[in-house]
Amino acid sequence: MNLSTTYLGLELRTPLMPGASPLVTRLDNIRRLEDAGAAAIVMHSLFAEQIEGNSVAVSRHIERWQDSFAEATSFFPQYDDYPLGPDEYLGRISAIKAATNLPVIASLNGTHLGSWTDYARLMEKAGADALELNTYFMATRRDEAGAEIEQRVVDIARAVRATVRLPLAVKLSPFYSSVVHLAGRLEDAGVDGVVLFNRIFQPEIDIETFDVVPKLGLSSPEDLRLRLRALALLRDQVKASLACSGGVHSAAEVVKALLAGADAIQVVAVLLRDGPEALGHILSELKLWMEKFEYTSVAEMRGALSLRNCPDPEAYERGNYLRSLQLWRE
Ligand SMILES: Cc1cc2nc3c(=O)[nH]c(=O)nc-3n(C[C@H](O)[C@H](O)[C@H](O)COP(=O)(O)O)c2cc1C
C-alpha cells in the first residue's frame, strides 16, 4: 500500500504530520512522531513580535487598552508566554534536523510587512526544509477594507518569497470573502501551498471575574467540515499543494480530507490529547480503510470527491444550503 504523497515539492512517506504546536519543542516527542510514521515536522511559530523585540509594542497596546478598561489586558499574551526567542528558534531548527531524518517545516507568523520577514532566510540557513507562513489576523478597524487585508497577506507572501528559495506554504484563516481567490493570488505570487485553516481563537467572558479570557479549546471532528469545502473547491482551481489543518482526530477525517483534495494532513489536538503515538494509530486505521475500499495508494484517493465534476459549484452550494434548511426535521 502506497501512502506516499508530495507536499510543497517534498516527497513524503505518508500524508500525516504534526501541525504547528508546542508539541515539537521536546526532542523526544519528535522521535516518537517519526517512529509513529509522521511525514514531516511542522514547528510552532516564531512571531514577528518576538523578532522585532516588540514586547514594548505589545505592552503599549496593553497600556492603551488599560486606559480604556482594565479587563482588556487579558486579551494579550504576556511576552514571557512565548516559548522561544528568535535565536533559540533557529537553534531548535538545527537540533530537530539533527534528531530526525524528517523534513522540518519552520513557521513564521506575522501580520504586517516588516523586518521579521528576513528571518525566513535565517530559517533556511538553519536547515529548514520548508516554511509555513502564518498571517493570523483579526480585522478590528472600521476603516480597513477586506481587500486591503488580503493585499497585505499577498505582500507578505511576496516579501518572503523574494527572501528564500525554500518551499513556501501560507496558512490561511477561513473567513476571507473568497478563499479560492486569495489562494489563487498567493499561487501567482509564487507560494507553493496553502494550509487550510488556522483555528480562530475566540475570546470567552468570565462573568464572575469580568475577565476576557482567550480560550484555546481543542478542536473536534466537526471543525473539519469548513476545511472539506475549501479543499474540494480549491483542488482543481490551483496547482498549489493543499494541507488540511483542523478537526482531524481519526482516520475517518484523514480519508475525508484526502477525498476532498488534501495532499497532506496536519494534526495537533489529537496528539496533544493522546500523545505522538496517536499518529501511528490513525495511519493503521487509514490502511484498514484503504484495504476495505480497495485503494492501493493515497494518490488514487486524493480529490476523488473534489468539485472537479461539478459544473456549477455555486449552484451546488446554494442548492445544498436550501435543501438542508428546508428538509430539517427535529
Ligand atoms: C496549543 C496550540 C498551539 C498552537 N501553536 C500554533 C503556532 O505556533 N502556529 C500555528 O500556525 N498554529 C498553531 N496552532 C494551531 C494548530 O497548528 C492547528 O492549526 C489547529 O490546532 C487545528 O488543528 P487540530 O484540530 O488538529 O488541533 C496551535 C494550536 C494549539 C492547540
The ligand as an SDF file (V2000), in Angstrom:
LIG
                    3D

 31 33  0  0  0  0  0  0  0  0999 V2000
   -1.5280   24.6750   21.8920 C   0  0  0  0  0  0  0  0  0  0  0  0
   -1.5540   25.0540   20.4340 C   0  0  0  0  0  0  0  0  0  0  0  0
   -0.5090   25.8140   19.9120 C   0  0  0  0  0  0  0  0  0  0  0  0
   -0.5300   26.1830   18.5710 C   0  0  0  0  0  0  0  0  0  0  0  0
    0.5120   26.9230   18.0760 N   0  0  0  0  0  0  0  0  0  0  0  0
    0.4940   27.2780   16.7710 C   0  0  0  0  0  0  0  0  0  0  0  0
    1.5700   28.0170   16.2120 C   0  0  0  0  0  0  0  0  0  0  0  0
    2.5450   28.3670   16.8890 O   0  0  0  0  0  0  0  0  0  0  0  0
    1.4940   28.3680   14.9170 N   0  0  0  0  0  0  0  0  0  0  0  0
    0.4430   28.0000   14.1090 C   0  0  0  0  0  0  0  0  0  0  0  0
    0.4520   28.3030   12.9130 O   0  0  0  0  0  0  0  0  0  0  0  0
   -0.5840   27.2670   14.6040 N   0  0  0  0  0  0  0  0  0  0  0  0
   -0.5710   26.9160   15.9010 C   0  0  0  0  0  0  0  0  0  0  0  0
   -1.6120   26.1750   16.4010 N   0  0  0  0  0  0  0  0  0  0  0  0
   -2.7370   25.7980   15.5140 C   0  0  0  0  0  0  0  0  0  0  0  0
   -2.5250   24.3800   15.0010 C   0  0  0  0  0  0  0  0  0  0  0  0
   -1.3630   24.2790   14.1990 O   0  0  0  0  0  0  0  0  0  0  0  0
   -3.7100   23.8790   14.1740 C   0  0  0  0  0  0  0  0  0  0  0  0
   -3.8920   24.6980   13.0390 O   0  0  0  0  0  0  0  0  0  0  0  0
   -5.0120   23.8530   14.9700 C   0  0  0  0  0  0  0  0  0  0  0  0
   -4.8020   23.3760   16.2910 O   0  0  0  0  0  0  0  0  0  0  0  0
   -6.0450   22.9770   14.2650 C   0  0  0  0  0  0  0  0  0  0  0  0
   -5.6240   21.6430   14.1860 O   0  0  0  0  0  0  0  0  0  0  0  0
   -6.2010   20.4890   15.1720 P   0  0  0  0  0  0  0  0  0  0  0  0
   -7.6620   20.4720   15.0070 O   0  0  0  0  0  0  0  0  0  0  0  0
   -5.5410   19.2290   14.6810 O   0  0  0  0  0  0  0  0  0  0  0  0
   -5.8050   20.8670   16.5500 O   0  0  0  0  0  0  0  0  0  0  0  0
   -1.6140   25.7890   17.7370 C   0  0  0  0  0  0  0  0  0  0  0  0
   -2.6420   25.0260   18.2750 C   0  0  0  0  0  0  0  0  0  0  0  0
   -2.6300   24.6450   19.5970 C   0  0  0  0  0  0  0  0  0  0  0  0
   -3.7600   23.8020   20.1330 C   0  0  0  0  0  0  0  0  0  0  0  0
  1  2  1  0
  2  3  1  0
  2 30  2  0
  3  4  2  0
  4  5  1  0
  4 28  1  0
  5  6  2  0
  6  7  1  0
  6 13  1  0
  7  8  2  0
  7  9  1  0
  9 10  1  0
 10 11  2  0
 10 12  1  0
 12 13  2  0
 13 14  1  0
 14 15  1  0
 14 28  1  0
 15 16  1  0
 16 17  1  0
 16 18  1  0
 18 19  1  0
 18 20  1  0
 20 21  1  0
 20 22  1  0
 22 23  1  0
 23 24  1  0
 24 25  2  0
 24 26  1  0
 24 27  1  0
 28 29  2  0
 29 30  1  0
 30 31  1  0
M  END
$$$$
